[in-house]
Amino acid sequence: MLIPRVQSVRKLCSNISSSFYVTTPIFYVNAAPHIGHLYSAVIADTICRYQKLLAKPGATVRLCTGTDEHGTKVQQAAASHKIPVADYCQDISARYRNVFQQAAIQNDDFIRTTEDRHKKAVSNFWNTLSSKGHIYSANYQGWYCVSDETFLTDSQLRVDEATGERFSLESGHPAEWTEEKNYMFRLSSLQSDVIYWLKQGGRVKPIKFEKILFDMLSEPLPDVSVSRPAERVKWAIPVPDDASQSVYVWLDALVNYLTSAGYPDPKFQSCWPPTVQVIGKDILKFHGIYWPAFLIAAGLEPPSELFVHSHWTVDGQKMSKSKHNVVDPLEASETYTMEGLRYFLLREGVPHSDGNYSSVKAMRILNAELADTMGNLLSRVCAKSLNPRQIYPRLHTAQLRDIMTTEAAQHLLKSLEQLKAKCTQHYEDKNFYMAVDTVMSALHAANSFFETSRPWELKLKTVTEPAKRSLLYPPSDENALRLETIVAMTMDTLRLCGIALQPILPGIAGRMLDKLSVPWNQRLWCNLDDHFGRILKNECEPPIEASLSRADAVLFRRIYPKEDDDIERKAAPPGKKKANNKAAKEKKSSKTTNTSNDSEGSKKVAQ
C-alpha cells in the first residue's frame, strides 16, 4: 500500500495554485490576546502586504485568522469568570478581532470554531477520514495532559522522582493517567507520507524547525486519539453519528483552514493548499505532523510552507500570569502607538530565536528610527524655510552630475541601487528585521548626504511671480537648481524607503508617500527601480515637479518616559496640578524631532 500512497502524495505536492493563501494559527480563547498572538498576526499580514505590492497578474492574496473556542480549558476559563461559555467565547474572540483591527491586520476572514460553517466542515472532514478507513474505535489508555489537551508518549514526559508525578516536557504542565474509549486515527500508517512531504524542501522554515520535525519523525509514530468522551469534554463538536464522543479539539481547530477556504464546497480548491501557514514553535508537532497526515489521508494537499516563529520574553523572562508580565497589546499601544508596537515586534523579532520585549528598548528604537532617522528627514526637506513652494522638485541633470562627484552622494546612490534586491530577498525569506536594516541603512545614507550637502547654506533669491510659476528660482541661479536637486534626491530616498516599508509600517509609510504626493499606482514593488540613478544613466527623463500634500509631515512623535509627567506634576502647586497636567500633555504632544530645520541647519539628524 505504501507505493500507491506515496505516488498520490507526489501528485498532490505537484499542484500549483494562483492564489496566495496565508493563515495565522487560530488563537485559543482561554485568555486575552498578548503580544505573542499579535506577532503571529503581523507576520502573516506583512507577508500578504508584500505579495500585494508585487501585483502578479491573476494572483489573489488572502489572509485568514480567528479564534479556537472549544475544549476543556475554555470550559474552565468560563467557569472561573462565572459566565456562560458561549458569552465568554464571544467576549475573548471580540478582543482578538479588536486588537487585529487596531494593528491594521488586513484579514479577509476571521473564523470562529463555534460557527455553523465550521461545524459542517469538521463533520464532513471526519466522515471523509472515516470512509477512507483512517479512523477506528478502540479502548485507549495513556498519560493525558489537560492543559496541552493531548496524550503524551514516555519520551514526552518528565517524571518527578520525589513524587512520581509526570509532567509534559514541552509545557511543564502535569499529566494524568487516563483510560477511555476513543476513536483513533491511523497516524502510524502515514508516517512515510509525512516524511516525503517534509523532504520536498522548504516545507518548514526556518530550517531549524525542519530539523526538529525530522527528529520527531525519526521514531515510529503511534496512532493518535481523535475524540474524547462527550461527558468529559462537553464544549466541543460531536462526532458524526456518535453523540457519546466529541471531536478532539486539535482536529477541530486544524480544519479551520479548510473552512475558511470554503470547504466542503469544491470551490475551496481554488485557493488550496495554503501558501504559507504562520505558527508559533509550540504548535509545530500539530501542524508539522498531524495536519499534513490528516490532509493526505483525506486526499488533500498539505500546506506549501509552515513558517515557524519563536516566542517573546519580557525583560528576559518568560511571559506568564503568575509573574504578572504578560504584555497586553492595547495597553502597550497607549505608549508606543499600535503601529509603533507592530514595528518593534517585526524589527526585534527573529523567527529562529526568542525575542525580548523591553520597554526601554522599544522607546529607544522607535525614537531613533521612526521619529529621528526617517521622520526628521522628511520634516527637514518639507520645511518651508528650505522648500517655500512645498514641492517635490525636479532633478536638474547638470547639477546632479556635479553633486554625484561627492562621496556622500555616491554612497546614497549605492544604497538605493541595492535597496530593491536586498529587500526582496529579506521579504521572501520573511526576515523582516533585515529588510528594516536595509531601509534604515539607506535613510542613514540620505541623512549623511543631506548634512554633507548643507542645502540650508544655498542662498535664497527673491523671484518675480512669472518665475514662481515655472521654476522655484530663475534658470540661471546655480544655487537654486542645486538646492532643488539635493531636495529631490533626498525625497527620492524617502519615497523608495516608504514603498519598501509599506508591508511593515502601512500607516506611517502611507502617510509619508501621501505627503510626497506619490500616486497610488507608483507605490508598487516595481517602482523601487525608479530613482535618480536612472537619470544619471540616461535611462529616463527627470520627472516633473509635483506639489506636496498639505498633510502634516510629522510621522511619529517622540516617546518620553513616564517619569517626565511625574516630575512636572510634583513640581506644580497643589491648586494648579490639574491645569499643569493638561498643559504638560499639550506641550508633550507638540514635542517631536520631526521639526523643520532652520536655515543654519543647527538641528542634526540622529544617525
Secondary structure, DSSP 8 states (H G I E B T S, - for coil): -HHHHHHHHHHHTT---SEEEEE---EETTS---HHHHHHHHHHHHHHHHHHHH--TT-EEEEEEEEE--SHHHHHHHHHTTS-HHHHHHHHHHHHHHHHHHTT---SEEEETTSHHHHHHHHHHHHHHHHTT-EEEEEEEEEEETTTTEEE-GGGEEE-TTT--EEETTT--EEEEEEEEEEEE-GGGGHHHHHHHHTTSSSEESHHHHHHHHHHTTS----EE-EEETTT--SS-EETTEEEEEE-HHHHHHTHHHHHHTTTSGGGGGG-S-SEEEEEGGGHHIIIIIHHHHHHHTT----S-EEEE--EEETTEE--TTTT----HHHHHHHH-HHHHHHHHHHH-BTTB-EEE-HHHHHHHIIIIIIIIIIIHHHHHH-TTT-TT-EE----HHHHHHHTTSHHHHHHHHHHHHHHHHHHHHHHHT-HHHHHHHHHHHHHHHHHHHHHH-GGGS------HHHHHH-SS-TT-HHHHHHHHHHHHHHHHHHHHHHHHTTT-HHHHHHHHHHTT--GGG-SGGGGG-SHHHHHTTSS-----EE--SS----S-----THHHHHHHHHS-GGGHHHHHHHHHHHHHH--S-----TT--S----
